[in-house]
Amino acid sequence: MQRARGLWVIYVSLAIAMTTMLLPLQLEWRFLRPDIVALTLFYWALALPHRVGVATAFTVGLAQDLIEGAPLGLSSLGLMIATLLLLLNYQRIRQFDALQQSLMMLFLMMLSSAIEMWLRSAINFPVQSWSVMLGLVLSVALWVPLRHLLRSVRRYYEVY
Amino acid sequence: MLAVVCLSGLFFFREHPRVIAAQASVVDTVAFTSDLILTPVDAWHRMVAGLKSRRELQEEVLRLQQENRVLKGQSQRLASLLSENARYKALLKSAREIEDDLIAAQITALSPDPARHIVTIDKGAADGVTEGQPVLGEEGLVGQVILAGDYNSRAVLITDSAHALPVQVNRSGLRAIAEGSGSVDRLVIRHLPATTDIRVGDLLVTSGLGGRFPHGYPVARVTAVDISEGDAFALVSAAPSSLLDRGRYVLIVQRVLTDSMSIR
């Protein structure tokens, strides 16, 4: 197995993705915020499955919860399960065309937020309304441009 | 294994002091980062403000001076009323009185979680802010501090669907619990008997029960009383007095215990 190269690029890109969570939006329109963090995580898991996996998903989820001020672990479990599904099928998903891949990403994001909603109701924490799913449909439109961007970043820094 | 960590974290260690400490320690970092992101927007606003014409500014100064005069006039009687009140309280032998000290602060950010109404405020433990302090807007109660970092803190608004506060109808003195509805212009009171004396337009103020919010701050105005036929309970909706999604300036209430006999 080759030694890891440019791992910092992965972490920096995830951190930048997390800053998009802080962009100001009107109180009532926050559900439309694209979930760029999950998309970035899924991209790296798809491109470098031997570097980014369930443990990274766990950490990303924890960081998200810290930023939101939510109970720790709320968004981790969903991201972990979605990433696990992605890792089990990454060879197949890589062969998909743009539309198929986008639909796959939509499915994974919906799965992870459905798990989060279930966890929220299990611990009596305010549950998002289903309009969050609308935000996911919008964010999946960003998958193709984000994939291009991250791919060129990965090639430029020769991340492996 | 990590899944077990997740679930145990959620179900058993949610309120562990270490977890709370970790959450409080990132409040400042997050607030600083979002300030950094907002810097260009702020610069733009400042530039626009700088372009305000001289006449506009003069008009504003005049308006504010008038407002100040009115407020000063209104508060003239306040000192005497306060001391009178303190004397009565002394007569009633309630030995200690609570005086409110206010810290002026600004709302700088909103929590990214769409299900919650949590704001970041630019004053923290270094300014004397601690968990549980009430937050006031211009027109009334806005929320309470839930997490205090060193220089920033987070407050939950009264409309958050996990928030509830004890209120009192100003007209009749009726006590109730006003819950947040998750939408920014509505509070809900459940479990009031259908025959209760509560009307549209009634002002709800904090009742002071529970000891978290001081007595007498305006909270909301009743907008609807729904009594469905045959139901034992009325569902009361109220609109918060403060525009929770508009205001930027807030006051944090610090409570100081004083002897009621020491009249200033």
Interface residues (C-beta under 8 A of the other chain):
Chain A: T19 M21 L22 L23 P24 L25 Q26 L27 E28 R30 F31 R33 V54 A55 F58 G61 L66 I67 E68 G69 A70 P71 L72 G73 L74 S76 L77 M80 I81 L119 R120 A122 I123 F125 P126 V127 Q128 S129 S131 V132 G135
Chain B: L2 A3 V5 C6 L7 G9 L10 F11 F13 R14 V19 A22 Q23 V26 V27 V30 T33 S34 I37 L38 V41 A109 L110 S111 P112 D113 P114 A115 R116 H117 I118 I146 L147 R154 D160 S161 A162 G182 S183 V184 L244 D245
